[in-house]
Amino acid sequence: MTKTAVGHADAPASKPNAEAVATAGSKSEAKDDLKTLPLAAVEKELRSSPDGLSQAEAERRLKQYGPNEIEEKKTSELLTFLSYFWGPIPWMIEVAVILSAVARHWPDFVIILVLLLANALVGFWEEHEAGSAIAALKATLAVKTRVLRDGKWVAPAARELVPGDVIRVRLGDIVPADARLLDGDPVEVDQSALTGESLPATRKSGEAIFSGSIIRRGEIGALVYATGAKTYFGRTAELVQGAKSVSHFQRAVLKIGNYLIILAVVMVSAIIAVAVIRGDPILTTLQFALVLTVAAIPVAMPTVLSVTMAVGARMLARKKAVVTRLVAIEELAGVDVLCADKTGTLTQNKLTLGDPFGVDGVTPAEVVLAGALASRVDNDDTIDLAVLGGLKDDQALKGYEPGHFQPFDPVHKRTEAAVTGPDGKLFKVTKGAPQVIMALAANAPQVKSAVDKAVGDFAARGFRALGVARAEGDGDWQFLGVLPLFDPPREDARATIAAAERMGVKVKMVTGDALAIAQETAGKLGIGCNILDAGTLGDEAQQKTPAAAKAIDDAEGFAQVFPEHKFHIVAALQSRGHIVGMTGDGVNDAPALKQADCGIAVASATDAARAAAAIVLMTPGLSVIIDAIQESRKIFQHMNSYAIYRIAETLRVLLFMTLAILIFNFYPLTAVMIVFLALLNDGAILSIAYDNVRYKNAPEVWNMRLVLGIATVLGAVGPIAAFGLFFLGNRVFHLSHPQLQTMMYLMLSVAGLMTIFQARTHGPWWSIRPAPIFLGAVTGAWTVATLLVLFGVLMAPLDWRLVLFVWAYALAWFLVTDPVKLLAYRLLDPVKDASRPEPETGAKARHKPDSRARPTATTEVGANATATSEAGPDATTQGKSAAAPKPEPESPL
């Protein structure tokens, strides 16, 4: 049984408390009392207060009640293992086992049974390893919460909460346990994941909030009254969609699998029909037909998928990117537009305060003081910390007594505080977006022109402006001045954006800052200065028009963006045929993160944003995203290579076997040989997940015409070579029937494994060196097959000279086939630019309808790989490849 902390958005589960909350928690009606009793009675019942618990008491209660998590009910590993014996493919193998026993073909029976067990063991083990890898990665995202212990605010894991703890929740937090709100302003709580209500609910002091809900506005203290299985719903919200969803790549590969199964069934049916007409033994024929079907269909495909995805996830984890949905790695391969937040992603998120501007004789020091009084140090907000850091005197705030504080939220775009001054008089201060503060101020008409000029001057220098105002008692707000804040671009941002452009990914900056600031920052980053003011998009109906979608597509960035704008920006880009990646950090970014093809939560994102995202970055900046895109394209190439190989091998074996039986009435392989062939080849192909590949510097989508075309060429040449050897063995070497079968088995095994070296490259077979683990797996399979033939294990032995001849024959045909493959690539995917000596082919990138054609450079990646273009030694990625136009549209079949 696994456990998941309550409050973690991805977790459906957690361990129940050992007993109820105090005496009231043991009965459901008593527990409901804690939700409705007066707050003072709840405090008494829980033996707690607004001052919280001591650490010692919390530890005692943790032992008594257990962790704040619910036990996740999972299928036992035994049942999971047994499930691998249930389904169409296992049924075929099981029937073959039964038929072997009925026909008393005991060697066949043993070998086929071994194949059945091997498939189950490999599949179970790899699924177990993939699941463990993802569970370990997600554990790094464990939710922490702010708890008052021993009079100090600490941040333990949410699973350590106990009844009686005092917590503080704020904008973007997922509520970690059922709690009653203490004194403070009302908050808005999104309970849609729990109740289905689409609109946030307002909750006031004394009211209950439930585990798994999200704070949409405000911040407040709360007293925990139920944890774990004793919470209102007994489980947290499953905000992140399950990792079992099928991606574009998986759908394409599964279509290939279905195609191969149909092909196998058709050809095997023909074999059975002819065998019945000829009067062959029906049991033997059925057994052979079933084994041939098993060998032909892609038994290893699910395992290859899971291994490749798990390897990719582990690679990204080393680069500080946690994958919450495994298929998101694949989706990234097709991303051609990345909408990136400015603050913290493109910039350092280290704000520094410049020289303030004051109106009507207000001094800069007075503006800073008012801004500092409207800030809170315990919020750990970068803007608040920058303003507080701008105070020249450490004792400047001494004598001021803070009162009610209204935190920032994306809708109001300002903070507000009530303060009692040293003279005992009450006044209010506020800071926020200049246009918002100006709308409040009574003196706005008198100072507007001066303020607009100051804000414009600051923006032209890349400074973000904050307006500051003050009101005496209940009097009118008076605009005091402007605080300039500078957030310098990240040192690697410009180079990273350039690298993304070379990879065919257009980075569009998204910021809530003013247009002038956005243009200044975009210019420094090399994004471009065509920045669209999101305020000009109009209402929702206008945002969905073709003209608005085109304006969004043409823009290089967006300024003055509200959270709802992000969703429409993503949707508009998708309507234009783009695959969109979106970064975000706030609770209000969740809709856009879910709408995007690949939502990415940046470092320091809120729990809600992490829950909605498919990938969570653990370090700031954009470079990790580029690494993730590169990794996804590697995975695409692995899957592309596997698809070509699997189709080609199925055609090779089925065509040769079917034609040999139908035309010559000769079974070229025994059932045991077919099992050996499937076992060794599929076992070796698992290592393709670790192979070196070259990915395209353009977004990837499946080009099934090219995949099927190349695979058909490779699969059609194979039977020609096989029949040539069959002729030599029968008419020249005059081999006996069993020896001829052994020779054909060695030929199909050796040549079949050679095919993967052709399938994995778009250029000559030697153009990408194989990874050691991949080469070792293939060499091992070759060695085992050769030894089986030499020593005659369950087959007639073959003389070593004949073994060498078969190897030489297979190698000669391999060298002949490779130029045929290159010719097929040129015919199916012709070079768009004659100056390129060798194009990189494969899946075509998504692009705008008016894109120009271009060839794309490629990069070798993988274990011990260097970044080298397949086009030649002078073309490299990582900052060295030249940009080029996109290829013409080509619809995948």
Secondary structure, 3 states (H helix, E strand, C coil): CEEEECCCCCCCCECCCCCCCCCHHHCHHHHHHHHHCCHHHHHHHHCCCCCCECHHHHHHHHHHHCCCEEEECCCCHHHHHHHHHCCHHHHHHHHHHHHHHHCCCHHHHHHHHHHHHHHHHHHHHHHHHHHHHHHHHHHCCCCECEEEECCEEECCEHHHCCCCCEEEEECCCECCCEEEECCCCCEEEECHHHHCCCCCEEECCCCEECCCCEEEECEEEEEEEECHHHCCCCCCCCCCCCCCCCCHHHHHHHHHHHHHHHHHHHHHHHHHHHHHHHCCCHHHHHHHHHHHHHHHCCCCHHHHHHHHHHHHHHHHHHCCEEECCCCHHHHHCCCCEEEEEHHHHHECCCCEECCCEECCCCCHHHHHHHHHHCCCHHHCCHHHHHHHHCCCCCCCCCCCEEEEEECCCCCCCEEEEEEECCCCCEEEEEEECHHHHHHHCCCHHHHHHHHHHHHHHHHHCCEEEEEEEEEECCCCCEEEEEEEEECCECCCHHHHHHHHHHCCCEEEEECCCCHHHHHHHHHHHCCCCCEEEHHHHCCHHHHCCHHHHHHHHHCCEEECCCHHHHHHHHHHHHHCCCCEEEEECCHHHHHHHHHCCEEEECCCCCHHHHHHCCEEECCCCCHHHHHHHHHHHHHHHHHHHHHHHHHHHHHHHHHHHHHHHHHHCCCCCCHHHHHHHHHHHHHHHHHHHHCCEEEECCCCCCCHHHHHHHHHHHHHHHHHHHHHHHHHHHHHCCCCHHHHHHHHHHHHHHHHHHHHHHHCCCCCCCCCCCCHHHHHHHHHHHHHHHHHHHHCCCCCCCCHHHHHHHHHHHHHHHHHHHHHHHHHHHHHCCCCCCCCCCCCCCCCCCCCCCCCCCCCCEEEECCCCCCCCCCCCCCCCCCCCCCCCCCCCCCCC
